[in-house]
Each structure stands twice: as C-alpha cells, then as structure tokens.
C-alpha cells in the first residue's frame, strides 16, 4: 500500500492553531495543491471541515468520522483504520493516496507503519499552536530536500530499510 503523508510543521511539531494553520504561505499551499491534484486524501473530520471546499473539486477526500450524521458529499467516510484499509484495497486505479492529517490521523498511520513516504514542510518560524505532529516518528528516516527558502524547507522523508 502506497500512502504518502503530507503536512507542514514547525521545529516543535506545531501543525495547527484554532482549527487552522498558524501561518499563511501561498507558495507552500500551491505545492500541496499541485502534488495532491487528482488524487485521494485521507483526513480526519475536523481537517475536512476546515479545508476550503474548492480543494475537493480535483481531489477525493476519505474522511474519518465517528458521527453517524456526518456527510462527506465529495468522497467516502470511514469509521476506523480497518475500514479505511479495506476501502483502499478496492481502488482499481493507480492514483496516489495522501494522508493530510490532522495529528490523530497522522499518528494513527505512522504508528501502524502505513506511510511509505512523507512530504514535510519544515516551517522555520516558531509559531504557537494547539495541535502537534510528533516529529519523533521520523527519527532515522532518510531525508531529501525538495525546495528551501527563508520561510520553510520542503523535504521528502522515507523510512530507512531495517535489516
């Protein structure tokens, strides 16, 4: 299974504040949009609800939700990891699947070793936040810089093969 994680975080792992991003870097968001265009995106319900709906016009969201009343008019809804993995196995095309967050979903997939690679934007400025990605998951992963500027560095992380 080829699931690619894609998120942005500060050096302390901040990924969100008040159900949004604490920063606004349009070029970084354009990079996210370019990579995910035409593909499926796995996310939690809060991430879905705070994502601009225009993003779903060219991407299919797979949303984790425990609420029976929750409706995902753009894609599929799953209740747990097992249901998500069963759904993914039914896909007949070769499109990529991106796990875009939030933190609970990212940790769930990382703990289960289901992420084949991760595109992480390292935000250079220390923004305050209330939602964190545990960066310890990436200790020992190989790192390749894709692009860098004064505001952030986008890296491609892959787990190192274990003997």
N, C-alpha and C positions, 0 to 999 in steps of 0.2 A: 504494500500500500504506500503510495507516494503522497504524503500530506506535508505541505510546506507551511511553516509558521511565518507570519509577517506582522511585525509590530515595531513601535518606536518606544524607547525608554531612556530615562536619564541614567547617569552612572550609579544612582542609588536604586534604580528599578522603577521609578515613577512612570506610570503609563496613563494615568488619568486623574482628574480632579472634578468633583461635582458632575459626574457622568459625561465628561467631555475631555478633550485634550487641553492640557495647560499651555500649550504652545500653538502657534499658527505659522507653519512653514509651507506655503503653497507648492513649492517645487518638490518637497518631500511627499506631499499628498498626491501630486501628479505622478510621481514614481510609483506609489502604491496603486493608483488607478491604472496605470499602464500595465503593471505586472499582473493584476488580478482581472483585467478586462476579458470577458468571455469565459470565465471560469467559475467554479463553485467556491463559496466562502462559508466556513464553519464559524459560528459565533454564538455567544450567549444572548439571551433575550434583552438584557439591558444594552448591550452593544448594538443589537438590531434596532432597538427603539430610539437610540441616539444617533444613528447613522442617517445622513441625508438620503431620502428615498431615491434620488436620481442615481445613486450608486448601484441600485438593484436593477436598473434598466438593462445593463450589459453584464450582470453577474447574478448567479443564483445563490441566495442565502439558505444555508441549512442552520436552523436556529434551535438551540437547546432551550426548552421551556418545560416547567412543571405545571404551568397553569392550563387547565382544560379550556378556558375561554380565550387563550391566546391564538391569534390567527396570523399566519405568515402568507400574505397574498402573492408573494414573489417566488416562493420556493417550498421547502419542506420543513417540518418541525419534528424534532426528536426529543424524547424524554431523558435518555441516558446514553452513555458511551456505547453500550451494546447495540442499541437501536441505531445509532449513528453509523457504526461499522457495518451493520447488516445492510443499511441503505446504500452506503458507499459501494459495497460489493455488487449491487445491482446495476451500477452505471456501466453502460456499454461503450461509451466514448473514451477517448484518451485525454480528456481535459484535465487540467490540474485542479487540485483541491487545496485551498489556502485556509489555514486556521488563523483567524484575525483577532481572536480574543473574546472577551476580556480575560482578566487574570485567572479566574476559576477555570475557564475552558482551556487556557494555555497550560496551566499547571496539570490539569487532567490528562491532556495529550502528552505532555512532556514526561510525567510520571509513568505513563503507560508505554513510553518509548515508541510513540506512534508518529513522531515528527522526523521526516527523513532529512530535512534541512530547514534552516531558519534565516529569514532575511530580517536583520535587526538594524534599525536606525538608532545609533547612539547619539542622543541629544547632548550637546556639550554644556548647555546652561543648566544649573541645578534648580529646576522648577519644583515648587511644593506640590504635593498631591495627596490623594487618599486611596489610590489604587496602585498596587505594585506587582511587577513581574519579578519572580525570584530568579535573579541572574546566575545563581549558583548552578542551575540546571546546565549552563553552558560551559562550565569548567571542564577543560580537557577537550573541547570541541575545536576543530580546525577553523581558522578564520581567514577570510579573503575580503579585502577592502574593495567595494564596488565603486564608491564615489565618496569624496570628502570635501567639506568646505568649512568655513568658520563656525557654522551653526550646528552641523551634525556630520556624522560619518555613517554611511550605509555599508553594512558588512554581510557577507554570506557565511553562515555557520553550518558546519556539518559534523556529525558525531565522528570521532576517531574510531577506526576499527579496533575492536578488542581481540587479542589473540586467543 
